[in-house]
Structure formats: C-alpha cells, structure tokens
C-alpha cells in the first residue's frame, strides 16, 4: 500500500470537497457559530447548534490557518465561531 499516495488523496478530499462544503454552508452569519444539521446539499434542517461542532470547527479552521496555509477565509471562519 502506498501511504504517501493515500495521504495525498485524503488531503485533496479534505481541501477540495469537505472544507468548502462546511465553509459555504455551516456558518451562521446572523447569530454566530455553526449550524450542525445540514443535508447533503448544505441546507439547514435544524437550527439547534451542538457544542461539540462549535469547538471542532473553531479548532479545525484555526489549525488549518496556522499549520497549512494562511487563508483569510479559514481565519474568518474560525473567528465566526469564537
């Protein structure tokens, strides 16, 4: 098994598909924080927010900004939930 190839595949999936989905759909620009309950198209189906996702998204976007690349959109998203 080629672990380097597999690592690159996971990184590409994260950066090209997973993160754009959450950046575009999960942020609550009206009240702050992040919506947890989204369908596959990114539509909110329940406005309850769960603390585990709030912390996870702040941590994830902060870590990406500090360790991967200084993208303003990642910093803004981390601040959105902080």
C-alpha positions as CSV (number, residue, x, y, z in Angstrom):
1,X,0.0,0.0,0.0
2,X,1.3,3.4,-1.0
3,X,0.8,5.5,2.2
4,X,2.1,8.7,0.6
5,X,-0.4,8.4,-2.2
6,X,-3.2,7.7,0.3
7,X,-2.3,10.7,2.5
8,X,-2.4,12.9,-0.6
9,X,-5.8,11.5,-1.6
10,X,-7.2,12.3,1.9
11,X,-5.7,15.8,1.9
12,X,-7.1,16.5,-1.5
13,X,-10.5,15.3,-0.5
14,X,-10.4,17.4,2.7
15,X,-9.3,20.6,0.9
16,X,-11.3,20.3,-2.3
17,X,-14.6,18.8,-1.0
18,X,-15.1,18.7,2.7
19,X,-13.8,22.1,3.8
20,X,-15.6,24.0,1.0
21,X,-18.9,22.4,2.0
22,X,-18.6,23.4,5.6
23,X,-17.2,26.9,4.8
24,X,-20.1,27.6,2.5
25,X,-23.0,26.1,4.4
26,X,-22.3,25.8,8.2
27,X,-21.6,29.4,9.2
28,X,-24.5,31.2,11.0
29,X,-23.8,34.8,9.9
30,X,-26.7,36.1,11.8
31,X,-26.1,34.8,15.3
32,X,-22.5,33.4,15.0
33,X,-21.3,29.8,15.4
34,X,-22.0,27.0,13.0
35,X,-25.1,25.0,12.0
36,X,-24.7,21.3,12.8
37,X,-27.6,19.8,10.9
38,X,-27.1,20.1,7.2
39,X,-28.4,17.9,4.4
40,X,-26.2,16.7,1.6
41,X,-27.0,19.9,-0.4
42,X,-25.9,22.0,2.6
43,X,-29.4,23.1,3.6
44,X,-30.0,23.6,7.3
45,X,-32.7,21.2,8.5
46,X,-32.5,22.0,12.2
47,X,-31.1,25.2,13.7
48,X,-30.0,23.6,17.0
49,X,-26.3,24.0,17.5
50,X,-24.2,21.4,19.3
51,X,-21.2,22.5,21.3
52,X,-19.0,19.7,20.0
53,X,-19.3,21.1,16.4
54,X,-18.7,24.7,17.6
55,X,-15.4,23.7,19.2
56,X,-14.4,21.4,16.4
57,X,-14.9,24.0,13.7
58,X,-13.0,26.7,15.6
59,X,-10.2,24.3,16.2
60,X,-10.1,22.9,12.7
61,X,-10.1,26.3,10.9
62,X,-7.6,27.7,13.3
63,X,-5.3,24.7,12.9
64,X,-5.6,24.9,9.1
65,X,-4.8,28.6,9.1
66,X,-1.8,28.2,11.5
67,X,-0.4,24.9,10.1
68,X,-1.4,24.5,6.5
69,X,-1.9,27.9,4.8
70,X,-2.7,31.4,5.9
71,X,-6.1,31.6,4.0
72,X,-8.2,34.6,5.2
73,X,-11.4,32.5,4.7
74,X,-10.1,30.0,7.3
75,X,-9.2,32.6,9.8
76,X,-12.6,34.4,9.3
77,X,-14.4,31.1,9.8
78,X,-12.5,30.3,13.0
79,X,-13.4,33.8,14.3
80,X,-17.0,33.3,13.3
81,X,-17.3,30.6,16.0
82,X,-15.1,32.1,18.6
